[in-house]
């Protein structure tokens, strides 16, 4: 029986199920952003950013921005 490698499993799962987005902020701004998302009650920076993006994109769909059906399904609208 082989040994289970959790880290390898987690990495493979993430590779198959998530896209990675990297962004930069000015030096010193990261700690300000961290305080802000924690104050707002988010459990992680990732959760905060995803929520902001989803809210913005749903608002745009509501404005008739021409989002296609696949985008609306991902955003939970279709």
C-alpha positions as CSV (number, residue, x, y, z in Angstrom):
1,X,0.0,0.0,0.0
2,X,1.4,3.4,-1.0
3,X,1.8,6.3,1.3
4,X,-0.7,9.1,0.9
5,X,1.0,12.5,0.1
6,X,-1.5,15.2,1.3
7,X,0.5,18.1,0.0
8,X,0.8,16.5,-3.5
9,X,-2.9,15.8,-3.5
10,X,-3.8,19.3,-2.4
11,X,-1.5,20.8,-5.1
12,X,-3.0,18.6,-7.8
13,X,-6.6,19.5,-6.7
14,X,-5.8,23.2,-6.8
15,X,-4.2,22.9,-10.2
16,X,-7.3,21.2,-11.6
17,X,-9.9,23.4,-9.9
18,X,-8.5,26.9,-9.6
19,X,-6.9,29.5,-11.7
20,X,-4.1,31.6,-10.1
21,X,-4.2,35.4,-10.2
22,X,-1.3,37.4,-8.9
23,X,-1.5,41.2,-8.4
24,X,0.9,43.8,-6.9
25,X,0.2,46.7,-4.5
26,X,2.5,49.5,-3.3
27,X,4.9,48.7,-0.5
28,X,3.1,49.1,2.8
29,X,-0.4,48.8,1.3
30,X,-0.7,45.0,1.9
31,X,-0.9,45.4,5.7
32,X,-3.6,48.1,5.3
33,X,-5.6,45.8,3.1
34,X,-5.2,42.9,5.5
35,X,-6.5,45.0,8.4
36,X,-9.5,46.1,6.2
37,X,-10.6,42.6,5.1
38,X,-10.3,41.3,8.7
39,X,-12.3,44.2,10.0
40,X,-15.0,43.4,7.4
41,X,-15.2,39.8,8.7
42,X,-13.5,38.0,5.8
43,X,-11.5,34.8,6.7
44,X,-8.9,35.5,4.0
45,X,-7.7,38.0,1.4
46,X,-8.7,35.5,-1.2
47,X,-12.3,35.5,0.0
48,X,-12.4,39.3,0.2
49,X,-11.0,39.7,-3.4
50,X,-13.4,37.1,-4.8
51,X,-16.4,38.7,-3.1
52,X,-15.4,42.1,-4.5
53,X,-15.0,40.8,-8.0
54,X,-18.2,38.8,-7.9
55,X,-20.2,41.8,-6.6
56,X,-18.7,44.1,-9.3
57,X,-19.3,41.6,-12.1
58,X,-22.9,40.9,-11.0
59,X,-23.6,44.6,-10.9
60,X,-22.2,44.9,-14.5
61,X,-24.4,42.0,-15.6
62,X,-27.4,43.8,-14.2
63,X,-26.4,46.9,-16.1
64,X,-26.6,44.9,-19.4
65,X,-22.8,44.9,-20.1
66,X,-23.2,42.0,-22.6
67,X,-21.9,39.2,-20.4
68,X,-22.3,35.9,-22.1
69,X,-24.3,33.0,-20.6
70,X,-21.2,31.2,-19.3
71,X,-20.1,34.2,-17.3
72,X,-23.5,34.5,-15.8
73,X,-23.5,30.8,-14.8
74,X,-20.1,31.2,-13.1
75,X,-21.4,34.3,-11.2
76,X,-24.5,32.4,-10.1
77,X,-27.0,34.3,-12.3
78,X,-28.0,31.8,-15.0
